[in-house]
Amino acid sequence: MKKSGGELIVEALKANGVTRLSCVPGESFLAVLDALHGSDIEVVVCRQEGGAAMMADCWGRLTGEPGICMVTRGPGATNASAGLHIARQDSIPMILFIGQVQRDAREREAFQEVEFRRALTEYAKWVGEIDDAARIPEFVTRAFAIATSGRPGPVVLSLPEDMLRDEVEAPRARAYSRVAAYPGRRQIDDFYMRLLKAERPLVILGGTRWDADAVADFRAFAERFKLPVGCSFRRQMLFDHLHPSYAGDVGIGINPALAKEIKESDLLILLGSRMSEMPSSGYTLIDIPYPAQQLVHIYPDPSELGRIYRPDLAIAASPQDFVDALADLEAPAEPRWAERTERMHQSYLAWSKPPQTGPGNVHMGPIMDWIEGNTRADTIFTNGAGNYATWLHRFHRFRQFNTQAAPTSGSMGYGLPAAVAAKALFPEREVICFAGDGCFMMHGQEFATAVRYNLPIIVLVINNGIYGTIRMHQEREYPGRVSGTDLTNPDFAALARAYGGHGETVEATADFVPAFERARASGKPAIIEIKLDPEAITPARTLTQIRTKS
């Protein structure tokens, strides 16, 4: 039986378990939109392709299966490249389908034509184009396999418009096969002996290809061995912050005491983490390329092992498969590092207590305390990039897996589309987005998407009227010479109401709790604008202190 290329795309998606996708519609893939009509795949229509791609990234981030996004050629694809870059640097499985010009117009610089195999290679693990509709099952199955294998990442498939209209006979699509890489027995024995001989071991968790079982099993392992455990930048949901083994996050603005412990450790175990620039404090925490500590590096992609740091023991395995192999290891009766682990956890608890005062009328410390005491452990927090995110990363204590969606690539604008995606995926859970005023305006139009699909997210817009991170660096490097970092903003609460949501404005600390409770009770997508003094640029230092280096 012949089917159109559009029908074959939808059939292949369904065969691979896809239940939802994000898109901004385009005439170049109308045949796919037609095939989606009446299907059981939910189509989330977005307002800008960057936001659509970020939603797909979030689905990939929270499920481990590729998030799916569809956009049109030219400007649609270039807008979506922001989400591709996030997925690439964050190792998130994602597939971006791009409608392309018809085949007989190729290489003529036709309307909105881009050669994606040249343009997007840096952004994706693989960029392919399907010229023959009969090969759609083959290409889509390969896309799923590549996106999820080794180090996960985004894949791009270009779909010529006329190919999608072709009616052909093709094999029925089948689900892709997930690739596993198990550690060998000798590697586990080697790891075990190094651990037993260590005096000051430390584990840093990161990366993707985790699931709830792997997180729980590793927590049990760390508990048996009384190991200190840190989480790399924006991967904090991988370990319960109130567990006695938790030592803190290894990211921007690391606790100096934790940084000292990492440098003084004699066995450093990187599990799932690439330990790139941000978690390594600009490649200063660990000597590069030859660490002073013994280094055990476990990562699912062999090409990443030894790429930055030379490990003493390299194990090519996913976190899940490695953790499975630890189950039968016997812990010493009294690990010699147990007291150190307790000291590190107490240091984290002290470090994660927010200050209660600061410049201006709104103080974020009491707000964070209230959020900690009045949200459930399964609440999902999202954010983009900016100094405002420090309040969340440092002072929120993550308790469960799949409660964090934030870009390790430091991309602004991510938090809102991620919150929409997370709420669509887990409608029964509360989703709170932290955004700066500059960050929100990057993809703030996706608030309309939340309203359209009745997704009652709560967005905290922390408005200080500046591009805060850049201003901080500007004041440090060029004191008093402000250029290009001031902002003029809308009334964010009024904007929320204009979209059909709920809006609140917080101009004093005492305003926050009733504003949040009203937002929560509204049952609508909500924006709470928090007017923060720009002097409150970090929890510890003001802009004036940075400018004067005091």
C-alpha positions as CSV (number, residue, x, y, z in Angstrom):
1,M,0.0,0.0,0.0
2,K,1.4,3.4,-1.0
3,K,1.7,6.2,1.5
4,S,2.8,9.8,1.2
5,G,6.1,10.9,2.7
6,G,4.2,12.9,5.3
7,E,2.3,9.8,6.3
8,L,5.5,7.8,6.5
9,I,7.1,10.4,8.8
10,V,4.2,10.2,11.2
11,E,4.2,6.4,11.1
12,A,7.9,6.3,11.9
13,L,7.4,8.7,14.8
14,K,4.6,6.6,16.2
15,A,6.7,3.4,15.8
16,N,9.4,5.1,17.9
17,G,7.0,5.9,20.7
18,V,6.6,9.7,20.0
19,T,3.5,11.0,21.7
20,R,4.1,14.8,21.3
21,L,6.1,17.2,19.3
22,S,6.6,21.0,19.1
23,C,6.4,23.0,15.9
24,V,6.0,26.4,14.2
25,P,4.1,25.5,11.0
26,G,5.5,26.1,7.6
27,E,4.3,25.4,4.0
28,S,7.3,23.3,3.4
29,F,6.0,20.4,5.6
30,L,2.2,20.8,5.1
31,A,2.1,17.1,4.1
32,V,3.3,16.1,7.6
33,L,0.9,18.4,9.3
34,D,-1.9,16.8,7.2
35,A,-0.7,13.4,8.3
36,L,-0.8,14.5,11.9
37,H,-4.4,15.6,11.6
38,G,-6.4,13.1,13.7
39,S,-3.4,11.2,14.9
40,D,-2.7,10.5,18.6
41,I,0.5,12.6,18.5
42,E,0.0,15.8,20.4
43,V,1.2,18.9,18.4
44,V,2.2,21.8,20.5
45,V,2.2,24.9,18.3
46,C,4.7,27.5,19.4
47,R,5.3,31.1,18.7
48,Q,9.0,31.0,17.6
49,E,11.2,28.2,16.4
50,G,13.8,28.8,19.1
51,G,11.2,28.2,21.8
52,A,9.9,25.1,19.9
53,A,13.4,23.6,19.8
54,M,13.9,24.4,23.5
55,M,10.7,22.6,24.3
56,A,11.9,19.6,22.4
57,D,15.2,19.7,24.3
58,C,13.3,19.8,27.6
59,W,11.3,16.7,26.7
60,G,14.5,14.9,25.7
61,R,16.1,16.1,29.0
62,L,13.3,14.9,31.2
63,T,12.5,11.6,29.4
64,G,15.8,10.4,27.9
65,E,14.0,9.8,24.6
66,P,14.5,12.3,21.7
67,G,12.4,15.4,21.9
68,I,10.8,16.1,18.5
69,C,10.5,19.5,16.8
70,M,9.4,20.5,13.3
71,V,10.2,23.8,11.7
72,T,10.3,25.3,8.2
73,R,13.3,26.1,6.1
74,G,15.5,29.2,6.2
75,P,14.6,31.5,9.0
76,G,12.6,28.8,10.8
77,A,15.7,26.6,10.9
78,T,18.1,29.3,11.9
79,N,15.8,30.4,14.7
80,A,15.7,26.8,15.9
81,S,19.5,26.6,15.9
82,A,19.5,28.2,19.4
83,G,17.8,25.1,20.7
84,L,20.0,22.8,18.7
85,H,23.1,24.4,20.3
86,I,21.7,23.8,23.8
87,A,20.9,20.2,23.1
88,R,24.4,19.7,21.6
89,Q,26.4,21.2,24.5
90,D,24.0,19.6,27.1
91,S,24.1,16.1,25.5
92,I,20.3,16.0,25.1
93,P,18.6,13.6,22.6
94,M,16.5,15.6,20.1
95,I,15.5,15.4,16.5
96,L,14.8,18.5,14.5
97,F,12.8,18.0,11.2
98,I,13.2,20.9,8.8
99,G,10.9,21.4,5.7
100,Q,13.2,22.0,2.7
101,V,12.7,23.5,-0.7
102,Q,11.6,21.1,-3.4
103,R,14.2,18.9,-5.0
104,D,14.2,20.5,-8.5
105,A,15.0,23.9,-7.0
106,R,18.0,22.8,-5.0
107,E,21.3,24.6,-5.4
108,R,19.6,27.6,-6.9
109,E,19.4,29.6,-3.7
110,A,15.6,29.2,-3.9
111,F,13.2,30.9,-1.6
112,Q,14.5,30.4,2.0
113,E,17.0,27.7,0.8
114,V,19.8,26.6,3.1
115,E,22.1,23.7,2.7
116,F,21.6,22.3,6.2
117,R,24.3,19.6,5.9
118,R,26.8,22.4,5.7
119,A,25.1,25.0,7.9
120,L,24.2,22.8,10.9
121,T,26.9,20.2,11.2
122,E,28.5,22.0,14.2
123,Y,25.1,22.0,16.0
124,A,24.2,18.3,15.6
125,K,25.5,14.8,15.8
126,W,24.2,14.1,12.3
127,V,22.5,16.2,9.6
128,G,20.7,14.2,6.9
129,E,18.4,14.9,4.0
130,I,15.8,12.4,2.8
131,D,15.6,12.6,-1.0
132,D,13.5,9.4,-1.4
133,A,10.3,8.9,0.5
134,A,10.8,5.1,0.5
135,R,13.8,5.6,2.8
136,I,12.0,7.6,5.5
137,P,11.7,4.6,7.9
138,E,15.5,4.0,7.5
139,F,16.5,7.6,8.1
140,V,14.1,8.1,11.0
141,T,15.2,4.9,12.8
142,R,18.9,6.0,12.3
143,A,18.1,9.4,13.7
144,F,16.7,8.0,16.9
145,A,19.7,5.6,17.3
146,I,22.2,8.4,16.8
147,A,20.5,10.9,19.1
148,T,20.4,8.4,22.0
149,S,23.7,6.5,21.6
150,G,27.1,7.3,23.2
151,R,27.0,10.9,24.1
152,P,23.4,11.8,23.3
153,G,22.7,14.9,21.2
154,P,20.5,16.5,18.5
155,V,20.0,15.1,15.0
156,V,18.7,17.1,12.0
157,L,16.6,15.7,9.1
158,S,15.9,17.9,6.1
159,L,12.6,17.1,4.3
160,P,12.2,18.4,0.7
161,E,8.6,19.6,0.3
162,D,7.9,17.6,-2.8
163,M,9.4,14.4,-1.3
164,L,6.8,14.6,1.5
165,R,4.0,14.6,-1.1
166,D,5.4,11.6,-3.0
167,E,3.3,8.4,-2.6
168,V,5.5,5.3,-2.4
169,E,5.7,1.8,-1.0
170,A,8.1,1.5,2.0
171,P,8.8,-1.0,4.8
172,R,6.8,-0.5,7.9
173,A,8.8,1.5,10.4
174,R,10.1,-0.2,13.5
175,A,11.4,1.2,16.8
176,Y,15.1,1.9,17.1
177,S,17.4,-0.3,19.2
178,R,19.0,1.4,22.2
179,V,22.8,0.9,22.3
180,A,24.3,-0.1,25.7
181,A,28.0,-0.2,26.7
182,Y,28.6,-2.3,29.8
183,P,31.7,-2.0,32.0
184,G,33.9,-5.1,32.0
185,R,34.4,-7.1,35.2
186,R,38.1,-6.2,35.2
187,Q,37.3,-2.5,35.1
188,I,34.9,-2.8,38.0
189,D,37.5,-4.8,40.0
190,D,40.1,-2.1,39.2
191,F,37.7,0.7,40.2
192,Y,36.9,-1.2,43.5
193,M,40.5,-1.6,44.4
194,R,41.3,2.1,43.8
195,L,38.4,3.1,45.9
196,L,39.4,0.8,48.8
197,K,42.9,2.3,48.8
198,A,41.8,5.9,48.6
199,E,42.0,8.3,51.6
200,R,40.0,11.2,50.2
201,P,37.7,10.0,47.4
202,L,35.1,12.2,45.8
203,V,32.4,11.6,43.2
204,I,31.1,14.1,40.7
205,L,27.8,13.2,38.9
206,G,26.7,14.8,35.7
207,G,25.6,14.3,32.1
208,T,22.6,12.5,30.8
209,R,21.5,8.9,30.2
210,W,20.4,8.7,33.9
211,D,17.0,7.5,35.0
212,A,15.2,7.3,38.3
213,D,16.4,3.8,39.1
214,A,20.0,4.7,38.4
215,V,19.8,7.7,40.6
216,A,18.3,5.7,43.4
217,D,20.8,2.9,43.0
218,F,23.8,5.2,43.1
219,R,22.4,6.9,46.2
220,A,22.3,3.5,47.9
221,F,25.9,2.8,46.8
222,A,27.1,6.2,48.1
223,E,25.3,5.6,51.3
224,R,26.9,2.2,51.8
225,F,30.3,3.5,51.2
226,K,29.7,6.9,52.9
227,L,31.1,8.7,49.8
228,P,31.0,12.4,49.3
229,V,29.1,13.3,46.2
230,G,28.9,16.5,44.2
231,C,26.8,17.3,41.1
232,S,28.1,19.2,38.1
233,F,26.7,22.4,36.8
234,R,22.9,22.3,36.4
235,R,22.7,18.6,37.0
236,Q,21.8,19.0,40.7
237,M,18.8,16.8,40.5
238,L,21.0,13.7,40.3
239,F,21.5,13.5,44.1
240,D,19.3,14.3,47.1
241,H,20.7,17.5,48.6
242,L,19.7,16.6,52.1
243,H,21.4,13.2,51.9
244,P,24.4,13.0,54.3
245,S,26.7,12.2,51.4
246,Y,25.8,15.4,49.4
247,A,28.7,17.8,49.2
248,G,27.4,20.5,46.9
249,D,27.2,21.6,43.2
250,V,30.3,21.8,41.1
251,G,29.5,24.8,38.9
252,I,29.7,28.6,38.7
253,G,30.3,30.2,42.1
254,I,31.3,26.9,43.7
255,N,31.6,26.7,47.5
256,P,35.3,27.5,48.1
257,A,35.4,24.7,50.7
258,L,34.2,22.2,48.1
259,A,36.7,23.4,45.5
260,K,39.5,22.9,48.1
261,E,38.3,19.3,48.8
262,I,38.2,18.5,45.1
263,K,41.8,19.8,44.6
264,E,42.9,17.8,47.7
265,S,41.2,14.6,46.8
266,D,43.3,11.6,46.0
267,L,40.6,9.8,43.9
268,L,38.2,11.7,41.8
269,I,35.4,9.8,40.1
270,L,33.6,11.5,37.3
271,L,30.4,9.6,36.6
272,G,28.5,10.8,33.4
273,S,30.2,14.2,33.5
274,R,32.4,15.6,30.8
275,M,33.7,18.1,33.4
276,S,33.8,20.9,30.8
277,E,34.6,24.6,31.4
278,M,31.8,25.6,33.8
279,P,32.0,22.7,36.3
280,S,35.8,22.8,36.2
281,S,35.9,26.5,37.0
282,G,37.5,27.3,33.8
283,Y,39.6,24.1,33.8
284,T,41.3,25.1,37.1
285,L,39.8,22.6,39.6
286,I,41.6,19.7,38.0
287,D,45.0,20.0,36.4
288,I,44.8,19.7,32.6
289,P,45.6,17.4,30.9
290,Y,47.2,15.4,33.7
291,P,45.2,15.6,37.0
292,A,47.1,15.5,40.3
293,Q,44.5,13.1,41.6
294,Q,43.8,9.6,40.4
295,L,41.0,10.0,38.0
296,V,38.4,7.5,37.1
297,H,36.2,8.7,34.3
298,I,33.0,6.9,33.4
299,Y,31.3,8.1,30.2
300,P,29.1,6.5,27.6
301,D,31.1,7.8,24.6
302,P,34.7,6.5,24.2
303,S,35.7,9.6,22.2
304,E,35.2,11.8,25.2
305,L,37.4,9.7,27.5
306,G,40.9,11.3,27.5
307,R,39.7,14.2,25.3
308,I,40.3,16.8,28.1
309,Y,41.7,15.0,31.0
310,R,43.9,11.8,31.0
311,P,42.1,9.3,33.3
312,D,43.9,6.6,35.2
313,L,40.9,4.4,34.6
314,A,38.5,5.1,31.7
315,I,35.2,3.2,31.5
316,A,33.0,3.5,28.4
317,A,29.5,3.0,29.9
318,S,26.4,4.9,30.6
319,P,25.6,5.9,34.2
320,Q,22.8,3.3,34.4
321,D,25.0,0.4,33.2
322,F,27.9,1.4,35.5
323,V,25.7,1.8,38.5
324,D,24.2,-1.6,37.9
325,A,27.7,-3.1,38.1
326,L,28.3,-1.6,41.6
327,A,25.5,-3.5,43.3
328,D,27.5,-6.4,44.6
329,L,30.5,-4.4,45.9
330,E,31.0,-4.7,49.6
331,A,31.6,-1.6,51.5
332,P,34.3,-1.4,54.3
333,A,32.8,-1.6,57.8
334,E,34.1,1.9,58.7
335,P,35.2,3.9,55.6
336,R,38.2,6.0,56.5
337,W,36.7,9.0,54.7
338,A,33.3,9.0,56.5
339,E,34.2,11.9,58.8
340,R,35.3,14.0,55.8
341,T,32.0,13.2,54.0
342,E,30.0,14.5,57.0
343,R,32.2,17.6,57.2
344,M,31.6,18.3,53.5
345,H,27.8,17.9,53.9
346,Q,27.7,20.3,56.8
347,S,29.7,22.8,54.7
348,Y,27.1,22.5,52.0
349,L,24.2,23.0,54.4
350,A,25.8,26.2,55.7
351,W,26.6,27.4,52.1
352,S,23.1,26.9,51.0
353,K,21.4,29.1,53.6
354,P,20.5,32.3,51.8
355,P,21.2,35.8,53.3
356,Q,18.1,37.5,54.7
357,T,18.9,41.1,53.8
358,G,20.5,43.0,51.0
359,P,20.1,46.2,49.0
360,G,16.6,47.5,48.1
361,N,13.1,46.6,49.2
362,V,13.0,43.0,47.9
363,H,15.3,40.4,49.5
364,M,15.5,37.1,47.6
365,G,16.8,35.2,50.7
366,P,13.4,35.1,52.5
367,I,11.7,34.4,49.2
368,M,13.9,31.3,48.7
369,D,13.2,30.2,52.2
370,W,9.5,30.4,51.6
371,I,9.8,28.5,48.3
372,E,11.8,25.8,50.1
373,G,9.2,25.3,52.8
374,N,6.1,25.6,50.5
375,T,6.8,23.5,47.4
376,R,6.8,19.7,47.0
377,A,9.9,17.7,46.4
378,D,8.6,16.8,42.9
379,T,8.3,20.4,41.8
380,I,10.1,21.1,38.6
381,F,12.3,24.2,38.4
382,T,13.4,25.6,35.1
383,N,15.6,28.6,34.2
384,G,17.7,30.1,31.5
385,A,20.9,32.1,32.1
386,G,21.8,35.1,34.2
387,N,22.9,36.0,37.7
388,Y,19.4,35.6,39.0
389,A,19.8,31.8,38.6
390,T,22.3,31.8,41.4
391,W,19.4,32.1,43.9
392,L,18.0,28.9,42.5
393,H,21.1,26.9,42.0
394,R,22.7,27.7,45.3
395,F,19.8,27.9,47.7
396,H,17.2,25.4,46.4
397,R,17.8,21.9,47.7
398,F,16.9,19.5,45.0
399,R,15.5,16.2,46.4
400,Q,14.3,14.1,43.4
401,F,15.3,13.2,39.9
402,N,13.7,15.0,37.0
403,T,13.0,18.2,38.9
404,Q,15.5,20.5,37.0
405,A,15.7,21.8,33.5
406,A,18.4,24.3,32.8
407,P,20.9,24.8,30.0
408,T,24.5,23.9,30.9
409,S,25.4,25.9,27.8
410,G,24.2,29.1,29.6
411,S,21.7,30.0,27.0
412,M,19.2,32.8,27.8
413,G,15.6,32.4,27.1
414,Y,15.4,28.7,28.0
415,G,13.4,28.7,31.2
416,L,10.0,29.6,29.9
417,P,9.7,27.2,26.9
418,A,11.2,24.5,29.2
419,A,8.5,25.2,31.8
420,V,5.8,24.9,29.1
421,A,7.3,21.6,28.0
422,A,7.7,20.3,31.5
423,K,4.1,21.1,32.4
424,A,2.8,19.4,29.3
425,L,4.8,16.3,30.2
426,F,3.9,16.3,33.9
427,P,0.6,18.2,34.2
428,E,0.1,16.9,37.8
429,R,3.3,18.5,39.1
430,E,4.0,22.2,39.9
431,V,6.4,23.9,37.5
432,I,8.2,27.1,38.5
433,C,10.4,29.0,36.1
434,F,13.0,31.5,37.2
435,A,13.8,34.1,34.6
436,G,15.6,37.4,34.6
437,D,14.1,40.3,32.8
438,G,16.5,40.0,29.9
439,C,16.2,36.2,29.9
440,F,12.4,36.3,29.8
441,M,12.2,38.6,26.8
442,M,14.3,36.2,24.7
443,H,11.3,33.7,24.5
444,G,8.6,35.4,26.5
445,Q,6.1,34.9,23.7
446,E,5.9,31.2,24.6
447,F,3.8,32.4,27.6
448,A,1.0,32.5,24.9
449,T,1.7,28.8,24.3
450,A,1.1,28.1,28.0
451,V,-2.1,30.0,27.9
452,R,-3.4,28.3,24.8
453,Y,-2.8,24.8,26.2
454,N,-3.9,25.8,29.7
455,L,-0.6,24.9,31.3
456,P,-0.6,26.8,34.7
457,I,3.2,27.4,35.1
458,I,4.4,30.0,37.5
459,V,7.1,32.3,36.1
460,L,9.2,34.4,38.5
461,V,10.6,37.3,36.5
462,I,13.4,38.8,38.6
463,N,13.6,42.3,37.1
464,N,16.6,44.4,37.9
465,G,16.5,46.5,34.7
466,I,19.8,45.3,33.4
467,Y,21.6,42.4,31.7
468,G,22.9,41.5,35.1
469,T,25.7,39.0,34.4
470,I,27.2,41.2,31.7
471,R,26.9,44.3,33.8
472,M,28.7,42.6,36.7
473,H,31.5,41.6,34.3
474,Q,31.5,45.1,32.8
475,E,31.8,46.8,36.2
476,R,34.6,44.4,37.1
477,E,36.6,45.0,33.9
478,Y,35.6,48.6,33.1
479,P,34.4,50.2,36.4
480,G,31.8,52.9,35.9
481,R,31.8,52.7,32.1
482,V,28.3,51.4,31.5
483,S,27.6,50.6,27.9
484,G,24.9,48.4,26.3
485,T,23.7,46.7,29.5
486,D,20.6,48.8,30.6
487,L,17.1,47.6,29.8
488,T,13.7,49.1,29.4
489,N,11.0,46.6,30.3
490,P,7.3,46.2,30.0
491,D,5.0,45.8,32.9
492,F,5.4,42.0,33.2
493,A,2.2,41.5,35.3
494,A,0.2,43.4,32.8
495,L,1.8,41.5,30.0
496,A,0.7,38.2,31.7
497,R,-2.9,39.5,31.8
498,A,-2.8,40.7,28.2
499,Y,-1.9,37.1,27.2
500,G,-4.8,35.8,29.2
501,G,-2.8,34.7,32.3
502,H,-2.4,35.9,35.8
503,G,0.0,38.7,36.7
504,E,1.5,39.9,40.0
505,T,4.1,42.5,40.9
506,V,6.3,42.2,44.0
507,E,7.9,45.5,45.1
508,A,8.7,44.5,48.7
509,T,9.7,41.2,50.3
510,A,6.3,40.9,52.1
511,D,4.5,41.1,48.8
512,F,5.8,37.8,47.6
513,V,3.9,35.2,49.6
514,P,0.4,36.5,48.9
515,A,1.3,37.1,45.3
516,F,2.5,33.5,44.9
517,E,-0.5,32.1,46.6
518,R,-2.8,34.1,44.4
519,A,-0.9,32.9,41.3
520,R,-1.1,29.3,42.4
521,A,-4.8,29.6,43.2
522,S,-5.6,31.2,39.8
523,G,-5.2,28.0,37.9
524,K,-3.8,30.0,35.0
525,P,-0.2,30.5,33.7
526,A,1.1,33.2,35.9
527,I,3.9,35.8,35.9
528,I,5.2,37.2,39.2
529,E,7.4,40.2,38.5
530,I,9.9,40.6,41.3
531,K,11.5,44.1,41.2
532,L,15.0,43.6,42.5
533,D,17.5,46.3,43.1
534,P,20.3,46.1,40.6
535,E,22.8,46.5,43.4
536,A,21.7,43.0,44.6
537,I,23.7,41.5,41.7
538,T,24.9,38.4,43.7
539,P,24.0,36.9,47.1
540,A,27.3,38.0,48.4
541,R,28.4,41.2,46.6
542,T,26.8,44.4,45.3
543,L,27.5,46.1,42.0
544,T,29.2,48.9,44.0
545,Q,31.5,46.4,45.7
546,I,32.4,44.8,42.4
547,R,33.0,48.2,40.8
548,T,35.3,49.3,43.6
549,K,36.8,45.8,44.1
550,S,36.0,46.1,47.8
